[in-house]
Amino acid sequence: MESDSGHEQLFQWHEEFSVAVDEMDDHHKKLFNMSEKVIRAVDLADEKVAERALDFLIEYSQSHFLDEEDLMLRHGYPELHQHKRIHKRLTESIIKLQKELEANSYKAGIDLGLFLKEWILNHVLTEDQKYAHFLGHSNSAK
């Protein structure tokens, strides 16, 4: 699907991404939107917009990770520690890419796009679906 600017959207929300927890779904939708803004800004070589969007994405994702981990803790999710390690690796990776992008590395822009796609799509569709499945079988998290 194309955005208003005529570019194909890479990060488009679909119901299959839902973890059936409204707060987390809202967070994920915002992460999708911000990832799209970062990619568009990098594609257009708009450094200021890319920098602001990436700063927000990093800050928001860290807040989201804490909220998500708190949800898992409250519900006794057995894979919490593994999920926290994944969040830590994701955070370290995006901060590293941010530094590379600040050094005006074209390769970092490509790597950032690949990273965001892997993170958003793979993490939400696989790792986050694991806790969604657990919550759906243990009790309601809404």
Residue frames relative to the residue before (quaternion, step in Angstrom):
aa qw qx qy qz dx dy dz
M 1.0000 0.0000 0.0000 0.0000 0.00 0.00 0.00
E 0.3488 -0.7484 0.5269 0.2016 3.57 -1.03 0.75
S 0.4470 -0.6604 0.5346 0.2799 3.52 -1.20 0.64
D 0.7264 -0.4152 0.3107 0.4510 3.56 -1.31 0.00
S 0.6741 0.5040 -0.2979 0.4504 3.59 1.11 -0.61
G 0.5805 -0.6114 0.3625 0.3972 3.59 1.28 -0.01
H 0.5703 0.5767 -0.3826 0.4426 3.59 1.27 -0.06
E 0.5122 -0.6173 0.4958 0.3328 3.52 -1.14 0.65
Q 0.3739 -0.7223 0.5370 0.2239 3.56 -0.90 0.93
L 0.3100 -0.7555 0.5530 0.1650 3.54 -0.85 1.00
F 0.7794 0.2787 -0.1189 0.5484 3.55 1.06 -0.83
Q 0.1679 0.7830 -0.5690 0.1870 3.51 0.05 1.33
W 0.4395 -0.7149 0.4866 0.2429 3.56 -0.81 1.05
H 0.0150 -0.7532 0.6576 -0.0037 3.52 -1.10 0.87
E 0.6238 -0.5776 0.3734 0.3713 3.58 -1.05 0.64
E 0.5750 0.5960 -0.3838 0.4085 3.60 1.12 -0.52
F 0.6165 0.5452 -0.3406 0.4546 3.61 1.25 -0.34
S 0.5039 0.6899 -0.4112 0.3180 3.58 1.20 -0.42
V 0.2366 -0.7448 0.6087 0.1370 3.53 -1.13 0.82
A 0.4623 -0.7212 0.4030 0.3221 3.58 1.35 0.26
V 0.5831 0.4510 -0.4101 0.5370 3.56 1.12 0.77
D 0.4413 -0.7554 0.4110 0.2564 3.55 -0.26 1.29
E 0.6597 0.5163 -0.3174 0.4444 3.59 0.86 -0.92
M 0.6901 0.4644 -0.2864 0.4755 3.60 0.88 -0.89
D 0.6204 0.5273 -0.3445 0.4673 3.60 1.03 -0.72
D 0.6381 0.5155 -0.3255 0.4702 3.59 1.00 -0.80
H 0.6285 0.5235 -0.3256 0.4742 3.58 1.01 -0.81
H 0.6730 0.5025 -0.3013 0.4514 3.56 0.85 -0.98
K 0.6309 0.5282 -0.3373 0.4573 3.60 0.98 -0.79
K 0.6561 0.4986 -0.3111 0.4735 3.57 0.98 -0.83
L 0.6318 0.5221 -0.3282 0.4695 3.60 1.02 -0.76
F 0.6122 0.5345 -0.3398 0.4733 3.59 1.05 -0.76
N 0.6839 0.4977 -0.2892 0.4483 3.58 0.82 -1.01
M 0.6859 0.4717 -0.2936 0.4699 3.58 0.90 -0.89
S 0.6104 0.5358 -0.3538 0.4638 3.61 1.03 -0.67
E 0.6299 0.5290 -0.3225 0.4683 3.56 1.01 -0.82
K 0.6552 0.5089 -0.3118 0.4630 3.60 0.95 -0.86
V 0.6387 0.5234 -0.3291 0.4580 3.58 0.95 -0.83
I 0.6783 0.4947 -0.2947 0.4565 3.58 0.82 -0.99
R 0.6558 0.5041 -0.3167 0.4642 3.61 0.91 -0.86
A 0.6642 0.5033 -0.3091 0.4583 3.58 0.92 -0.88
V 0.6406 0.5001 -0.3245 0.4840 3.60 1.00 -0.79
D 0.6457 0.5274 -0.3184 0.4512 3.60 0.93 -0.88
L 0.7321 0.4077 -0.2209 0.4990 3.57 1.03 -0.82
A 0.3960 -0.7405 0.4455 0.3104 3.58 1.35 0.03
D 0.3728 0.6988 -0.5091 0.3370 3.57 1.06 0.79
E 0.2401 -0.8413 0.4688 0.1218 3.53 0.21 1.35
K 0.6674 0.5125 -0.3204 0.4350 3.60 0.88 -0.86
V 0.6687 0.4767 -0.2996 0.4857 3.59 0.92 -0.87
A 0.6426 0.5211 -0.3253 0.4579 3.59 0.94 -0.86
E 0.6623 0.5120 -0.3067 0.4530 3.57 0.92 -0.89
R 0.6764 0.4807 -0.2964 0.4728 3.61 0.87 -0.92
A 0.6735 0.4953 -0.3006 0.4591 3.58 0.90 -0.90
L 0.6650 0.4922 -0.3054 0.4714 3.58 0.97 -0.82
D 0.6093 0.5372 -0.3472 0.4686 3.61 1.02 -0.75
F 0.6725 0.4864 -0.2954 0.4731 3.57 0.89 -0.94
L 0.6415 0.5369 -0.3228 0.4427 3.58 0.94 -0.90
I 0.6595 0.4980 -0.3092 0.4706 3.59 0.92 -0.86
E 0.6779 0.4864 -0.2952 0.4655 3.57 0.83 -0.98
Y 0.6861 0.4846 -0.2906 0.4582 3.58 0.86 -0.93
S 0.6495 0.5144 -0.3313 0.4514 3.60 0.96 -0.80
Q 0.6292 0.5232 -0.3447 0.4599 3.61 1.01 -0.72
S 0.6464 0.5001 -0.3102 0.4857 3.59 1.00 -0.80
H 0.6396 0.5247 -0.3128 0.4667 3.56 0.98 -0.86
F 0.6458 0.5251 -0.3284 0.4465 3.59 0.88 -0.88
L 0.6562 0.5045 -0.3151 0.4643 3.59 0.93 -0.85
D 0.6529 0.5055 -0.3122 0.4698 3.59 0.96 -0.84
E 0.6597 0.5104 -0.3009 0.4624 3.55 0.96 -0.89
E 0.6619 0.4979 -0.2991 0.4738 3.58 0.96 -0.86
D 0.6203 0.5292 -0.3364 0.4713 3.60 1.07 -0.71
L 0.6214 0.5314 -0.3299 0.4718 3.59 1.01 -0.81
M 0.6691 0.4978 -0.2971 0.4650 3.57 0.89 -0.93
L 0.6406 0.5271 -0.3177 0.4593 3.58 0.99 -0.84
R 0.6627 0.5236 -0.3002 0.4433 3.59 0.89 -0.96
H 0.7596 0.3667 -0.1900 0.5024 3.57 1.07 -0.73
G 0.4988 -0.7007 0.4052 0.3098 3.59 1.25 0.24
Y 0.1791 0.8079 -0.5396 0.1550 3.57 1.05 0.75
P 0.4057 -0.7727 0.4338 0.2239 3.62 -0.51 1.15
E 0.7212 0.4162 -0.2544 0.4918 3.64 1.13 -0.43
L 0.2262 0.8202 -0.4988 0.1652 3.59 1.25 0.45
H 0.6973 0.4833 -0.3022 0.4346 3.61 0.73 -0.96
Q 0.6282 0.5093 -0.3349 0.4835 3.59 1.03 -0.70
H 0.6536 0.5134 -0.3115 0.4606 3.59 0.95 -0.87
K 0.6298 0.5283 -0.3282 0.4653 3.59 1.03 -0.78
R 0.6335 0.5197 -0.3326 0.4669 3.61 1.00 -0.76
I 0.6297 0.5213 -0.3314 0.4710 3.58 1.02 -0.78
H 0.6440 0.5157 -0.3194 0.4663 3.59 0.94 -0.87
K 0.6408 0.5253 -0.3228 0.4574 3.59 0.97 -0.84
R 0.6636 0.4950 -0.3039 0.4715 3.61 0.92 -0.87
L 0.6381 0.5216 -0.3293 0.4608 3.59 0.98 -0.82
T 0.6565 0.5097 -0.3074 0.4634 3.57 0.93 -0.91
E 0.6575 0.5051 -0.3105 0.4650 3.60 0.88 -0.90
S 0.6652 0.5160 -0.3039 0.4460 3.59 0.95 -0.87
I 0.7010 0.4584 -0.2970 0.4586 3.59 0.82 -0.88
I 0.6206 0.5215 -0.3501 0.4694 3.60 1.07 -0.61
K 0.6218 0.5267 -0.3345 0.4733 3.59 1.04 -0.75
L 0.6681 0.4894 -0.3000 0.4735 3.60 0.92 -0.88
Q 0.6012 0.5553 -0.3549 0.4518 3.58 1.06 -0.72
K 0.6646 0.4975 -0.3019 0.4687 3.59 0.92 -0.90
E 0.6481 0.5078 -0.3156 0.4717 3.59 0.99 -0.79
L 0.6432 0.5162 -0.3167 0.4686 3.57 1.02 -0.81
E 0.6315 0.5301 -0.3249 0.4633 3.58 1.04 -0.78
A 0.6616 0.4752 -0.2977 0.4979 3.59 1.18 -0.53
N 0.4837 -0.7076 0.3929 0.3332 3.58 1.34 0.32
S 0.3157 0.7463 -0.5204 0.2695 3.53 0.94 0.86
Y 0.3994 -0.7175 0.5216 0.2313 3.56 -0.62 1.15
K 0.6231 0.5463 -0.3329 0.4501 3.57 1.02 -0.83
A 0.6172 0.5480 -0.3483 0.4443 3.60 1.04 -0.73
G 0.6242 0.5370 -0.3394 0.4547 3.59 1.04 -0.70
I 0.6506 0.4906 -0.3019 0.4949 3.57 1.02 -0.81
D 0.6580 0.5086 -0.3009 0.4667 3.56 0.93 -0.94
L 0.6272 0.5423 -0.3354 0.4473 3.58 1.01 -0.79
G 0.6479 0.5161 -0.3159 0.4627 3.58 0.94 -0.84
L 0.6665 0.4885 -0.2950 0.4797 3.55 0.94 -0.89
F 0.6440 0.5276 -0.3165 0.4547 3.57 0.97 -0.87
L 0.6776 0.4922 -0.3035 0.4544 3.59 0.82 -0.97
K 0.6413 0.5148 -0.3270 0.4655 3.56 0.99 -0.81
E 0.6598 0.4994 -0.3039 0.4722 3.58 0.92 -0.90
W 0.6745 0.5055 -0.2929 0.4514 3.55 0.88 -0.98
I 0.7304 0.4436 -0.2597 0.4498 3.53 0.58 -1.16
L 0.7567 0.4001 -0.2376 0.4592 3.56 0.64 -1.04
N 0.7240 0.4399 -0.2649 0.4606 3.58 0.74 -1.01
H 0.6871 0.4932 -0.3055 0.4375 3.57 0.78 -0.96
V 0.6971 0.4607 -0.2825 0.4712 3.59 0.84 -0.94
L 0.7189 0.4584 -0.2612 0.4526 3.59 0.93 -0.85
T 0.7683 0.3149 -0.2058 0.5180 3.61 1.09 -0.46
E 0.7640 0.3887 -0.2291 0.4613 3.58 0.40 -1.20
D 0.7114 0.4445 -0.2755 0.4695 3.59 0.80 -0.95
Q 0.6040 0.5524 -0.3652 0.4435 3.59 1.11 -0.52
K 0.5685 0.5867 -0.3872 0.4274 3.58 1.16 -0.48
Y 0.7079 0.4152 -0.2870 0.4941 3.60 0.84 -0.85
A 0.5811 0.5648 -0.3841 0.4426 3.60 1.09 -0.55
H 0.6465 0.5131 -0.3081 0.4730 3.56 0.98 -0.88
F 0.6482 0.5161 -0.3122 0.4647 3.58 0.95 -0.90
L 0.6835 0.4853 -0.2946 0.4588 3.61 0.83 -0.94
G 0.6451 0.5348 -0.3141 0.4463 3.55 1.04 -0.75
H 0.7204 0.4145 -0.2357 0.5037 3.56 1.17 -0.57
S 0.6856 0.4720 -0.3018 0.4648 3.60 1.20 -0.32
N 0.7113 -0.3338 0.2323 0.5733 3.57 0.84 -1.01
S 0.6392 -0.5398 0.3788 0.3957 3.57 -1.24 0.19
A 0.2213 -0.7909 0.5612 0.1033 3.56 -0.94 0.94
K 0.4770 0.7021 -0.4366 0.2982 3.60 1.17 -0.02
